[in-house]
Amino acid sequence: MSTTTSTSLTELAGLFLRLGTTAFGGPAAHIALMEEEVVRRRGWLTQQQFLDLLSAANLIPGPNSTELAIHIGYERRGWAGLLVAGIGFILPAMLIVMGFAWAYEYFGTLPAMAGVLYGVKPVIVAVVGQALWSLGKSALKTLPLQLVAGAALLLGMLGVNELLLLLGAGILAGAQRWPTLPRKSVPPALLILVAAVAGLALLPTILGLGPGTHPAVGTAAPLGLLPLGAAFVKIGSVLYGSGYVLLAFLEADLVQRFGWLTQAQLLDAVVVGQVTPGPVFTTATFVGYVLLGWRGALVATVGIFLPAFAFVALSTRLVAQLRESPLAGAFLDGLNAASWALMAAVSLTLARTALLDLPTVLLAAGSAGLLLRYRINSAWLVLGGAAVGYGLQYAGLL
C-alpha cells in the first residue's frame, strides 16, 4: 500500500463526493474521470498503479468503478481512506436517486431527462477517449500487449465473457514472459488469484443465483427490511458486468422470484440508475425507496455495495504481492491490456449511442479540444453539456 500523509481524508472525501455528484455516463466514464483526477491532476498514483487497481476491480464482482474508488482510497489513506472514498462516491448518487424516487412516488412518473442525457453523452465520449489515450501509453507499452488488447477488444465486441477475456489475456502475457524468466516458478499469489476468480465466476451457477436460472413464478416472499437487504447483498456478491446484467438479476429475483416489483417499476428503476450521476448500482436505492420508503432505500443501497467493500479489503494485499513477481507482473500486464480493451469496447458502444447528429458531434469535438488544449476540468464540461442539452429540450429542438 502506497499510503502517504500528503492526502488527507478531507481531500479524499472532497474529490469523491464531487465525482459522485457529477460523474455521469456509467463505469467507463467514472474510470476516465478518476484517472484524470488522481493520475494527471493530483499525481496520487502512477499510470501503472492505476491500471493495476483497475484490473483488480475488474476481477471481483460488483460495480468496478466504485471498487476502483475504494482501492484508491486504500492506497492513499489505508482502511479509513477505503471507507471515505467509497462512501463519498456512493452517497451523493444515493441522495439524488432518493430524490428521483420521491418524485416518482409523488407524481407517478419520472422527470424528463432526455435533454440532459443528449448533452452529457457526447462530452463523456470525449472524456473517455482522452483517458483511453492516456492509459494506453502504460497498458499497451509492447507489441505483444497491443496484440492482446486488440484481440480482447474484438472478442469483447462479440460478447465474450469479460472474466474469460481478463484471465486469458493474463495467461497469454505470462506465457510470453515465461521463457525469459531466470526462475521457472509460479508465485503463490498468482495461483490464489486465478483460483479465487474462477471460484467467483462459478459461484452464481453453483448456487443457482444467475439471471438465467428462471425461478418459478408465484413464490413471493414476505417483504421486509431484512429480506430486502439479503436480496441485494446476494446480487452485489455475484454480479459481474454492466447495468444490463444488473437488470437481469433484479428481474429474476425481485419480479419473478419474490413478486415485489412489477416489470414497469423495474424498468423505471434502471432508467434512473442510468441517467443519474455516480454508480449505476444506485438503482437499488430507487427500488428500496419504492418498496419500503427511505429505510428500504438505505438498506438496499448498503446491501448491494457492502460486498464491494469486502472484496476490495480482501484483495488489496494480493495486488501488491503480484507486482513483486516477474511472472505475476506479466500476468497483471495482460490483465491491464484486457481492461483497457474492455473500456474501449464500452466507449465505442457509447459513441454509437451518443453521436447522433451534428450538434452532438460538435459537442464531442469541442469537449475534446478543450480537454487537450486547456485541460479544463471535465466536471465543468459535463455540467455544460447537460445545460446545453436541457436548453435544446426546453426550446423544443429535440
Number of C-alpha atoms within 10 A of each C-alpha: 14 13 15 12 8 10 15 13 19 11 13 22 20 16 17 27 23 15 24 26 21 21 28 28 25 24 22 25 27 27 24 24 24 22 26 21 19 17 19 15 12 11 12 21 18 14 19 16 19 23 25 24 25 23 24 25 25 25 26 24 22 27 26 25 25 28 29 28 30 29 29 28 25 24 21 24 23 19 14 12 25 25 20 23 30 28 21 24 29 26 19 21 27 27 17 20 27 25 14 22 27 18 14 19 14 10 10 10 12 17 11 10 16 14 21 23 20 24 28 27 26 30 33 33 27 27 29 28 21 19 22 21 12 17 21 19 12 18 27 22 12 10 9 15 24 18 14 22 27 17 16 27 24 14 17 21 16 10 9 13 12 19 20 14 24 24 20 18 27 27 20 18 24 20 14 15 16 17 10 11 10 8 10 10 10 13 15 13 19 20 11 12 18 15 12 14 16 15 12 20 19 14 16 19 14 11 9 13 19 21 20 12 12 14 17 11 12 11 11 15 13 11 13 11 18 12 14 23 20 15 18 25 21 16 24 23 22 21 24 22 15 16 21 10 14 23 16 13 23 25 21 22 22 21 20 20 18 20 19 19 17 12 14 8 16 21 15 18 25 22 16 24 25 20 18 26 25 33 28 26 25 31 31 29 33 34 28 26 25 21 18 17 17 17 14 23 29 21 23 30 26 20 24 26 26 16 23 25 18 12 18 21 18 10 17 17 12 16 21 17 15 21 18 12 17 19 27 26 22 23 26 29 26 30 33 31 31 33 28 25 29 23 21 22 20 19 21 15 12 20 20 11 12 21 19 12 8 9 15 20 17 14 25 25 16 15 24 25 14 16 17 12 9 9 12 14 15 23 19 11 23 24 18 18 26 23 16 19 26 22 16 16 18 11 9 9 9 12
